[in-house]
Amino acid sequence: MRIFTIGCCLLLAAGQVQAQKGVNSLYSSYGIGDLEERDYSRNFGVGSSGIARGSSSFLNELNPASYGRLPMETFFFEASLAAKSLQYNGTNLNQNAGDINFKRFAIGFKASKMWGIGVGLMPYSRVDYKLLNTRYVEGTNQGTRNAIEGTGGLNRLYFSNALQLTKNFSVGLSSALLFGPISRVDSLGSTGAATDVYAEQKQFMHNFNFTTGMQYAGKLGQWVIGAGATYRFETKLTTQEDFYIRFTDETVLFEEKLKSKNFTLPEQIGGGLSLTNGHITWLADYRRQNWKGVNKDVGDYTFVNSNRYSGGMEYTFQKFQYNKQVEGLIVQAGINYHTAYMQIKNEPVRDFGVTVGASLPSRTGHLRYYLGLEAGQRGTSSKGLIQENFVNVVLHLSLRDNWFYKLKEL
């Protein structure tokens, strides 16, 4: 009942906050938009690092092999919301924006002693931009207001499985459906009259995507050293595309269903290390995606290889509950550095962030409240581009309940 009640409340909240659109990111107008590289779980405060981390107390989708370490007879329910505040700096530009979005919904449990399962929904990419300018009719000095707006993005619905092959080694596979609409509207006219014209390009992308992973953990004195690796297979997204020219009163002037085409998501490799003694945990990750040459370059941007480096430290205060030692307050700090998959006007798009986080259990220990904070910068203001200074705030709720538990008869 606790899971059902909290789940309904969070899903209703997600439906409300997703309507609050406001992050007008120029960089999401390229390719399939901004790829979601952050992990909105307990990994957020350590720079979204966790490829080498087992899922003994939370759901870790950074590596599907982590589900092999879920405890028996325990059911996990998790959900995340994120708020973002942005300041844009560029030539003759200085403005602010912000929004709130649902970021993650997941459940997980141990189906047997060796087999762990995770199911969830999360964003994969996001398109959200609006550009305003003035167009002139050739041979005249009369200008017409022009607005170019993009919305939508891809979602990732996943089903992950892991096998704990030995005490120290596990492997996993995450099968995901990537899907979602992307709409781009180019409008002329500023009066709002029925005769104002706009052109709309609607795309719907979809296909299955697979990620494999493995993890190893072994003791070295009082410390446990962990290592993990992931491999995400190349995926060709099938794109269904429609093109319309309409008046603002929805009268159709022209309509065309374009031939289906593919957009390639290249393979991704990842690796991570961890070191913990039960109180202090150190984490470091690296991810690489080879975008160069897999899709045709368009206009003034080209596809380039993407790299992400991250690391962090977590400290856990232990406490006694029901005569056993459990996790109490958890505090975190981390950093991340990312080069995006596109280069605009020969300028690479770099993203740097500093993160902190804290997790606190409820009185009974069944529910954990997590708050994460990130401050950083993306892009550059040179060559007419935009520099983004951002702050991300994440609220993550993790409900842990005992299921499938049988009381012994006396």
N, C-alpha and C positions, 0 to 999 in steps of 0.2 A: 504494500500500500504506500510506503514511503517513496519507493521508486516511481510508482505510477503518478503520485501527486506532484513530486518535484519535476518529473519529466514533462507533465502537462503544462506546468507553470513556465518551464524554460522554453518549451516549444511555442507557447503563446507569446512569450517575451521576444523570442527570435523573430516571429512573424511581424511584430511591431517595430523592432529596431532596424530590421533590414530595409524598411521603407525610408529610413532617415539617411538619404543619400546626400553627400556633400563633399567628399574628397575628390576634388577635380584634378586627378593626376595626369599630367601630360604623358608620362612614360607608359601609361596603360593603353595608349592609342596605338602602340606598335605590337605586331605579332598577335598573340592570343591574350595580351594584357599582362598585368603584373602576376608573376608566378608566386604562389604562397610558399615561401621558403622557411617560415617560422613554424615552430611547434607550439601550439597553444594548450599545453598541458603543464605538468610540473617541470618539464624541461625548459620552459620559456626563460626562467631567470638565470640559467647557466648558458645563455647564448643559443638556446635551442640545440644543445648538444645532448646526445644520448644513444648513439649507435651501439655502444658497448655496454649499455645499461640494461639489466634484467628488469622485468615487470613484476617484482614481488609485492609492491604496494600501490601501483598505479598502472594505467594502460599506456604503453610506449609504442606508438606506431612508427617511430623513426627506424625501427628494425623489427620486422615480423617475428624474428626468432626470439624476441624478448618475452612473448606470451608463454613460452615453455616454462617460465619461472613463476607464473601465477600460482598462488596458494590453492590447495584443494578446498572444495566445499565453500568457495567464496565467490560472490557475484559482484562485479564492478559496474557502476553506472556513472558516466562522466559527461559534463557539458561545459562549454566555454563561451564567454562573450568578450569582445574586445572593443575598446574605444580608442580612436585615433585623433590626434590634433596635429595640424600641419601649418607651417608657415612657408609660403612660396617667395623666393627671391630671384629676381631676374632684371633684365633691362627694363627700366620704368615700371617695375612690378614689385609690389610688396603687399601680400594679402594673406588671410588666414582661412582655414577650413577645418571641418571635423565631422566625424560620424561614429555610429555604433553598429556593430555587426555580429551576428551569430558566427562562431568559428568552428565549433566541434560538438558532435554528439556521438557517444560511443558506449558500448557495453562489452564486457569480457568476462570469461570464466574458464575454469579448468574442466574439460569434458571427461578426462581420465587422468591417471597419474602421469602419463607422458604427454598428453595432448591439451594444448591451450588454444582458445579461440577469442578473436576480437572482431567486432562488427561496428562500423561507424560511418558517419557522413561529415565531410569537411570541404571547404573551398579548395580548388586547385589553382584557379587564376581569376583575376578580376579586371573588368574593363569599366572605367568610370572617368570620363573627361568631357569638357565642354569648352570649345574655343570660339570666341567671337571676333569677327573682323568685318571689314567693309569691302564689297566688290563693286567695281565700276563697269558700266556698260561701255563696250568698246566704241570709241569715237565721241564719248560724252564725258561730262564732269559730274554726272549724277551717280551718287553712291547708293548701294542697297545693302542693308544689314544682312550678314551671313553668319549662321551658327552651325558648327559641326559638333555633334554630340554622340558619345558612345556609352553604352551600358551593357551589363550582362557579365558573363564569365563562365568558367567550367567548374563543376562540382565533382567530388570524388566519393563514390559510394563503395566501401571496401569490405572484404571478408578475409580476415587473416587467420592463418593456422600455424602452429608451431609444435615441434616434437622435441621433448627433452630426452635426447638419446642417451646421455650419461649424466652423472652428477655435475660435470663441468661444461658439457657441450650441448648446444641446441641449434636447430635449423628451423627456418620458417618460410612461408610463402604468403604474400598478400595479393589477392585477386581483386581488381577494382574496375568499376565502370566509370569512365570519365564522360561527362555529358553536360550540355548547357547551351543557352542561346547567347549570341552576341549581336547587338543591333547598333548600326551606325547611321545617323540621320544628318543630312546636309540640307539646310533650309535657307530660303531666300525670302526677304520681306520682314518688316518689323511692325506692321500695323495690326496684325492679328486678324485681318480680314479673310473671308473665305477664299479669296483669289490668291493669297500667298501660297507659294509652292515649296514642297520639300521632297527630297529623294531619300529613300530608306533602303539600306542593304541589311537583310536579315540572314543570319547564319545560325545553324544548329550543328554542333560538333558532338561526336560520340564515338567511343570504341572501348575495348577492354585493355587494361594495362596490368602488368605483373611485375612484382618486386620480390626477389629472394633475399634471404639474409641468414647469417650465422653468428653465433656468439660463443665465446669461451671465457670461463672465469676459474682462476686457480689461486690458492693461498700461498703467500710468501711471508712467513712469520705471522705478525698480527694484521697484515694487510691482505686484501683480495685484489688481484690484478685482473682486469677484464679487457677483452679485445672483441671487436665486432666488425663485420663487413656487410655491405648491401650491394645489390645489383638490380637496377630497374631496366627492364627490357625496352627496346625501341618500340614505339607505337605510332601507327598511322591513323590519325583522326579522320573519320569520314565527315565531310562537310556538305550539308545541304543548304543551298543558298537561293534566296528570293530577292528580287529587286523591284521596287515600286517608285513611281512618281505620282504624287497626290497633291491636291489642294488641301488646305487645312480643315476643310469640312469633310475630309475623307473621300472625296470624289477621286476615283482612280483615273489618271491620264495614261499611265503605261504600267504594264506588269509583265515580268519575265521570270520564269523558273530556270535558274542557271544549272549547268551540268555539275553533278557531284564531283568534288575534288578532294585531295588528301592534304593534310598538314602533318608533318612528321615531328613527333617528340623523340629526340635522340635518347640513347641509352644513358644511364647515370650510374656512376660508381661512388661508393661511400665507404669510409673507414673511420673507426673510432677507438679510443683507449679510455679506460677508467681505472681509478685507484681509490680504494676505500678501506677504512678500518671500523666502519659502523657509525662513526661520528662525523669524520671529514671525508668528503668525496670529491675527487678531482676528475674532470671530464674534458676530452678534446676530440673534435670531429673534423673531418674533411669530406667535401662532396664535389664532384666534377661532372659536368654534362657537356658533351661535345656537340655544340650546335652548328659549328662552322661547316657550311656546304650542304647541310641536309635539307634546307629550304631555300627558295629563290629570294635573293635580296630585293628589297622594295624601296624605291625612291632614295631618300637620304639616310636610310639606316641599313645596316648589315648585321647578319647573325655572327656571333663570336662565341667561343667556348666560355662556359660559365664555371666559376670556382667559388666555393664557400668555405671559410675557415671559422671555427668557433671553439670556445672553451669556457670553463667556469669552475667555481668551487661551491660546494654545498656543505653546510654544517647542520647536523641533526642533534637536538637536545632530547635525550632519552628520558622516559618517565615510566613509572610502574602503574599498571592498570590490570585489575583482576589477577593480581599476584604474578604478573609477567611484565617483562620490559618491552615497551612499544615506543614508536616514534612520537615525539611531542612537537614542539615548535621547530620549524625548519627555515633557515635563512640561506639566501643564495646571492651570488654575484657572477657576472660573466661578460664576455665581449663577443662580437661577431663581425666579420668582414666579408662582403660578397661583391663579386663582379657579375653584372647581369648578362643575359644572353643576347643583348643587342648593343650595337655601337652606333650612335647618332651623330651625323656630321663629323665622323672620324673621332668622336669623343666617347670613351668608355663610360658606362654608367656604374658608378661604385656606390656601395651602401655600407655604412659603418654604424654600429650601435653598441651601447653599453646597457647592460640589463641588471636588475636586482629582482628578488622575489622572496616571498614569505608564505609558509603554509602552516595552518593551525588546525588541530583536530577539534571536533565538537566534544561535549562532555562525555558522551558514550564512546567516542572514537569511531563511530560508523560513518560520519561525514567529515570531510576535510575541506576547508576553505583556503583557496590559494589566490594570492594577489601578486601580479607581476608588473614591472614597469621597465620600459625601454626608452632611451633618448638617443637620437642619432641624426644622421645626415645622409642624403642621397643626391647624386647628380652634381651638376656644375652649372654656374650661371654664364659661362663663356659661350660664344658663338650663338647667342640668342636662345640658349636653353634655360631651363629652370632648375634652381637648387631647392631641394625640399629639406627643411628642418622639422623633425617629427618627434612626437611623444606617443607611445603606445601604452595603454593600460589594459591588463587582462584579468578577468575574474573567471576562475576555474573551480568548479564544484565536483568533488569525487565522493560518491556514496559507495560504501563497502558493506555488504550484508552477507550473513551466513545462509547459504542455501544447501539443499541436498544433505542436510545434516541429520543423522538419526541418533536419537537418544538411546543409550544402552539400558535395557531392563535390568532391574536389580533382582 
